[in-house]
Amino acid sequence: MIHFTERISGVYISESYCQRSYLKSHSKLETMLKQLTVLAVLFITCLAAKRKFAGGPIPQDCLECMCQVESNCSTTLCKHGTGCGYFHLTFEEWIECGRLFGSWQKCANDLRCSSNCVQLYVVLYNYRCGVHTCEHFARTFNGGPENCQEDSTLPYWRKISKCLKSQEKCDDI
């Protein structure tokens, strides 16, 4: 067995070659595990952002951000006169999208049904904007049939846009 003798602070310390190799590789392993943990957390966070929404003209990343802005993509309590669920659907929006799922509350709090309702809503009304971008889909949903270009929908769009930019970081992983 090979031994090393080293002077540390005036004291000679002796250790075997195997012990020294183990300590170096253990330190490298700890560093790699920390890096992998950070990457795993980031990956899981980004993976959670990849929910399955109903298909339609609104891209999935845009729907994800609309869901995040409306409810932090969570179910919410339904009361008449207010919106609820993943997309904060109102009773009126639910009627306009065809009374899906047989119940406004059930549809609003079901990700597939509520995202399908949002898709149908913009199909009904986005033609008035003439543009098919995430911005116009989001502003149509937020402002209603006549207001996709109103200034009142700009703060909503800014939140959606900020969310989309953070999603781009996830795409880089």
N, C-alpha and C positions, 0 to 999 in steps of 0.2 A: 504494500500500500504506500502511495506517495503522500508525504506530509509537506505542508507549507508552514513556514514560520514567518510571522509578520510582526512588525513592531507597531503597536498602536498606543499612542500616549505613553511612551516609555516602557510599555509592557509587551513582552513577546507572547504572541498568541499562536498556538499551533492547531491546525485542523487538517483533516485528511482531504485529499483531492475530491473524493466522492461527496463529502459534506459541502464543500465549496460549490461544486457543480449543482448540487441539489438546491442550495440557497439561491443561486443565480436563476436557475430554471423556474423555481417556485415564484420568485419575484416577477419574472416575465409572464408566467401563467396568471398571476393575480392581475397584472396590468391588462392582459388580453381579456380576461373575464370581465373586468370593469368596462372595457370598451364594447364587448359583446352585449353586456347588459344594457348599456345606453342605446345601442343600435336596436336591440330587441324591443325596448320600450317605445322608441320612435317608430319602428315598423308596425307594432301593434296599434299604436295611436293612428297611424295612417291607414292601416287595414280596417280599423273600425269606421273610418270615414268613407269606406267603400261599401255603403249599404246598397241593397237592391231596390230601386225605385221602379215604378211602372215606366214602360217605354213610351215614347212620344216625341214631339218636337223639342221639348226642353232637354238639353243634355244632362246626363247624370250628375256631373260636377256642379252644375247650376242648381239642380234640384237639391243636392246635398247642402249647398250653402243657403238656399231658401229655407230648408228645414232647420238648419242651425240658427239662422236669424229669427225665424218665427217662434221656435220653442226649445232651442238647444237640442233639437231632434228628439224630443221626448213627448210622451202622451201628457195631455193636460185635461183638467176637469171641464166639462161642457155645461154651459148655462146659456139659455136663450138670450139673444141680444148681444152675445159676444162670440168670438171665434174660439175654437178649441182644437186640440190634437196636434199632430206633427206640424201641420202647415197653418194652424190657427184658422181652420175652415169655419166660415160662418154658415148658418142654416141656409141662407140665400144662395151662397156659392154651391153648397151641396145640392140644392134643388136644380140650379143651372147646369150642373155637371151630370144630371140624370138620376139623382136619388140612389146612388150606388150603395150596395151593401144593405139596403132596406132601412137603415137607421143612420141619421146624421152623426150621432155620438159614436156609434161603432165604426163608421167609415173614417171619421176624423182621427180616431185613435188606432187605426190600422194603417201601417206604413204603405202597403201596396195600394189599398183603396184610396187613401188620401192623396197619394202622389198621382194616381190615375185621375182623380178629380181635378187636381191642379193642371195636369196635361190637357184634359178635356176643356177646362175653363179657358186656357190660352188658345186652344184651337178655335173655340167659339168667338173670341174677342181680339186676338192679336192681329188679325187681318187689318184692323183699323190703323195699326201702326205701320204696316207695310214692311217691317223689318223683322227678321227672324234671328235675333241674337239673344243671348242670356239676359242682357240688359233690358231689352224690350219685353221679353217673357216675364221677367221679374217685376218690372214696372207695371205691366198689364195686370198681373195678379195682385199686386199691392194697391194699385190705384183704381182698379175696376175697368170696365169696358171702354170708357171714354178718356181715361186719364194716363195713358202710357207715356205721354210726353209732358205731363204736367210737372212743374218744379216740386210739387209736394211729394213726388215719388223718388226724388233724387237722394234724400238721406237713406232710404231703404236700399237703393242701388249701391250706394257707397259701402254699406255694410256687406252686401253680397260680393262686391268687387274685392273688398279686403279679405273676405273668406276665400275667394277663388285664388288670390295670390298666395295665401298660406297653403292651399292645396297643391300649388305648383311645387312647393318645397318638398311635399310628400312624394311627388312624382320623380324627384331627383334621387330618391333613395333606391 
